[in-house]
Structures are given as structure tokens and as C-alpha cells.
Amino acid sequence: DTPFHIILDGTFVFTALKFKIDIIDRLKTLLQESYNAEVNLYIMKSSLVEIRDIGSKGSTALSFIRDTCKEINDDDIEGTSISERTVNFLSK
């Protein structure tokens, strides 16, 4: 089966981990068991920078992102917000 490619938002990661939600387990339960497909996680570079800027409060989210996500360089993608950049990236 074709793998799922999922772009995570930094705020989502931060909040999920804050409430001790196991993102990987939930995604596997939802997608792998239902569709028997691999899950690949990504994060926009601007989202990663946002998490870094939070400081020590974002350290758990930053560790999770570094360990599980591939970074998408969005330096050249137009948009004034991470959401706009993500939409523009997906529209390419």
C-alpha cells in the first residue's frame, strides 16, 4: 500500500504532547490498522522555528519532531503564516 504523508503543525505537536497524547500510536491505530499503510511524518521548517522560539517549554515537542519528522524547507514558499505556506506548498 502507498504510505500516508502527513504534515504536522508545530502547535498540534506541542499541544498533543502537553496532554500526553501518543501521536505515533494514534496515527498507527487510525491509519495503519485501517489501511495497512506506512505513515511518514513531515513538518514545515517555519513550524520547527516556531517551536524552537518557544524555548524550554517546547523541548519535548522539538525532540519529538527531530526524532520522527522530516523537515520541509519552506523558505521559498510564499505566505505570511505557516498555514498559508503549507497550503501553498501543497498547491505546487
N, C-alpha and C positions, 0 to 999 in steps of 0.2 A: 504494500500500500504506500501511497505517496505520503511523505511526512507533513505534519502541520507546521507552518512557520508563523510564530506568534510574536508580535511586537508588544513588549510590556511597557507600561508607563511607570516612571520613577515613583510617582505618588502612590500608584497602586501597589507597587512592591513594598514601599515604606509602610503603608497602612496595613497591608496583609500581614507583614512580619510583626508589626506592632501588636496585632491581635492574635499572634502565634498561629496563623494560617499557613499550612504547608502547601505552598503554591505548586511545587512539583507533584506532590501526591494528588492534589485536587485535579490538576490538568491530566495526569496519567489516568486517574479514575474516570474522568469525563471523556477523554479523547482516545486513549489507548485501549481501554477496555471496550468502549463502544465501537471504535473503528479499527482497532488493532494497527494503529499508525504511530510512527515515531513523532516526538514533539521537539521542535527546535525553537529556542527562545532567543529573542533579539531585544536590544534596547537602543534607542537613538542616543547619539553622543551628547546632544543637548540635555537629555534627561539624566544622563550619567553626571554631567557637570552640575545639574541642579541638586542631585543627591550629595555630591561632594561638598557643595556650598552650604549644606545644612550643618556640616561639621560632625562632631562626635555622635549626635543623635541619629545620624544617617549611616553609622558604621556597619550595622547589621545588614541594612539594605545594600550598601556598597559591596560588602563581602559576598552576599547572595548574587548580586549582578555580575561581579567579576568571576565567580565560580560557575555560573550557569548560563550567562547570556553572551551572545556575540554582539559586538558593537557595530552599529550602522553610523558611518560618518555622514552627518547631515550639515556639515559646514557650508556646502554649496547649494543647499536646498532652500528655496525661498519660504518665508513665513516669519511672523513676529512671535509666534508661540510654538511650543513643542507640538501641540495638536495640529496646527497648520502645517508644520514641517512634515509631520507624519502623513497627513493626508496628501500633501504634495509629493512625498516620496512614493506613496502607494499609487499615485496617479501617473507616474512616469511610465 
